[in-house]
Every structure is written in structure tokens, then in C-alpha cells.
Amino acid sequence: MATRLEGKVAIITGAASGIGAASAGLFAAEGAKVGICDLPGTGIDSVVEEITAAGGEALGMPADVSDPDQVEAFVAAVAQRFGRIDVLFSNAGIGGKGTAEEMDLIEFNRVLAVNLAGGFLCAKYAIPHMREAGGGSIIFTASELALVGSRRNLAYTASKAGLIGMARSMALDHGPDNIRVNVLCPGAVDTPMLRRSIDMHDDSAAYEQMIVCEITLGRIGHTDEIARTALFLASDDSSFMTGATIVADGGATAQ
Ligand SMILES: NC(=O)c1ccc[n+]([C@@H]2O[C@H](COP(=O)([O-])OP(=O)(O)OC[C@H]3O[C@@H](n4cnc5c(N)ncnc54)[C@H](O)[C@@H]3O)[C@@H](O)[C@H]2O)c1
């Protein structure tokens, strides 16, 4: 039995799919009790069922991370059910394509509301519980695109770059509470989000090949590879890390 998160309670957002679902399963397998959320109708219950069937403990709730009332209720429900909160993996995210000319303000604000303000809200409501527990670990899923520019992708890149600045400031504010705050920047990872982005292109096979060519390791990443990086940041293995940005992109931004 793996025990790297034994005795801890972890919140994971955007956990019905992709990186969030893989991380929920891994964190539970490592001994954490997990509170997971996603948008209504996205299948959070089946992730709870899988975790429970494997012998873990999970609470699933529909919640939109951009809505303060829903985030507050979700965090409170997890704390009430499991008695504490040690880890927040703020992972929910959406894409948003377009140049400044093409994109309207409503769409721009929606991407920022989910990807950036969503992280702020989750942290805002989780931090008091972490302080009470004697400390904690907050992880924001950003992207390799937080570190480089990306064509027709300005709202997404702005939101993900914003997470890095926000995490550094949060790390300074809450270091004295023993709350660590770090950012995980995945590269291309095989999830429904990546598949949607590939399928938007007329020649999707050629576009996928282009992505692979830009990755030093010559392949797209797997969700469990990102989940294991998140586990490192969630666990005491990273106990001297805060305000840091970890990149797991197969070397895409090395060139
Ligand atoms: N897949 C990649 O290549 C890649 C690369 C870099 C960063 N990321 C980031 O990783 C994170 C996870 O993405 P993924 O690839 O697993 O995608 P995914 O689409 O499989 O999963 C994202 C989940 O977030 C949920 N979500 C969206 N808006 C939400 C909201 N307002 N409230 C709650 N949940 C919401 C979705 O319903 C979905 O289940 C995202 O932040 C994404 O930007 C992904």
C-alpha cells in the first residue's frame, strides 16, 4: 500500500477528466481522502466510484470554480466530511482560441475567470483550513504556454502566466503558515482537452505530428506522468519547495 499522502485530505478541481481524474485516482491510492469537483454532468460520480472500488475514499460534488458560492460550498463540504484540508490541486481549466481582434471581452473574461480567478477562489476558501491543519500544499496547473507565447491563444496564455505570479505572491503571504504554493506546467498531454484542440484542425493528423516534433522526447505526455508530478508537489517530498514552477513538457520549452 502506497502512503505518500497517508492521513491527508486533498481537493482536486476539474477531476472528472484528464489530468484531474488521473491525479484523484493516484492521490487516493497514495492514502489521501479526496474531495473532487467538476462542472455538473461531467461524470465526477464515476471517478468517485472508481476510487471507492479501489478501496479509497472520495467525495464528489458539482462545482464551477469561477463561482465563489459554489467553491465556498464545495470546500466547506470537503472539510466537513473529512475534517481537514491539506492539499489543493487547482487544476480545472478551459481553452480559448483567438487573437485580440477575434476574441470578444466576454470570452476573454470567461477564460480568466475559470483558469485564474478559479485558482484564487479555491485557495481563498482552502487556506483557512490548511492553516488550521498546521500547513498545506497548493498546486496550480498552469501550462508550458505560461512560459512562451502561443499564436491565437492570448487569453489562455495570459491566464496561465498569471497563475505563476499569483502563486509566488501567495507563497510569500502564506509561507509563515507552512502553506506551500507551487505551479505545475504540463506540456502536451493526451487528454480530451488536447484532443479537442487537435481535432479543431482540418488536417488533425498533421497538426498532431507538428506537436510531437516540437517535443524533445518525441511523444505526447500521459496523464499519469503529470499526476505523479502533482503528487510530488502535494507530498512532503517537496517540503522545501514554495513559489516554484515545475515544467513537465517532455522538453518542449527546452528549445
Ligand atoms: N492536456 C494538455 O495538453 C494540457 C497542457 C497544459 C496544461 N493543461 C491544463 O491541465 C488542466 C487539466 O486539463 P486536461 O488536459 O486534463 O483537460 P480536460 O478537459 O480533460 O479536463 C479539464 C476538466 O476541467 C473541468 N472544468 C472546466 N471548467 C471548469 C469549471 N469552471 N469548474 C470546474 N471544472 C471545470 C472540465 O469539465 C474538465 O473535466 C487544465 O488547467 C489545462 O489548462 C493541459
The ligand as an ORCA input file, in Angstrom:
! r2SCAN-3c Opt
* xyz 0 1
  N      -3.794     18.420    -21.887
  C      -2.816     19.267    -22.110
  O      -2.099     19.140    -23.106
  C      -2.547     20.388    -21.149
  C      -1.350     21.096    -21.284
  C      -1.064     22.122    -20.401
  C      -1.946     22.439    -19.389
  N      -3.110     21.740    -19.282
  C      -4.002     22.132    -18.192
  O      -4.285     20.995    -17.428
  C      -5.532     21.175    -16.750
  C      -6.378     19.939    -16.937
  O      -6.679     19.832    -18.316
  P      -6.874     18.449    -19.076
  O      -5.941     18.445    -20.203
  O      -6.905     17.320    -18.118
  O      -8.301     18.738    -19.732
  P      -9.730     18.067    -19.572
  O     -10.622     18.896    -20.433
  O      -9.639     16.610    -19.791
  O     -10.056     18.324    -18.029
  C     -10.350     19.605    -17.527
  C     -11.547     19.463    -16.606
  O     -11.835     20.764    -16.050
  C     -13.239     20.873    -15.982
  N     -13.652     22.263    -15.913
  C     -13.673     23.182    -16.913
  N     -14.186     24.322    -16.473
  C     -14.499     24.136    -15.167
  C     -15.072     24.971    -14.173
  N     -15.429     26.225    -14.446
  N     -15.257     24.461    -12.930
  C     -14.904     23.178    -12.644
  N     -14.368     22.349    -13.555
  C     -14.166     22.828    -14.799
  C     -13.728     20.204    -17.267
  O     -15.103     19.879    -17.190
  C     -12.806     19.014    -17.351
  O     -13.354     17.864    -16.724
  C      -6.143     22.456    -17.329
  O      -5.929     23.530    -16.437
  C      -5.356     22.661    -18.602
  O      -5.303     24.022    -18.987
  C      -3.436     20.721    -20.121
*
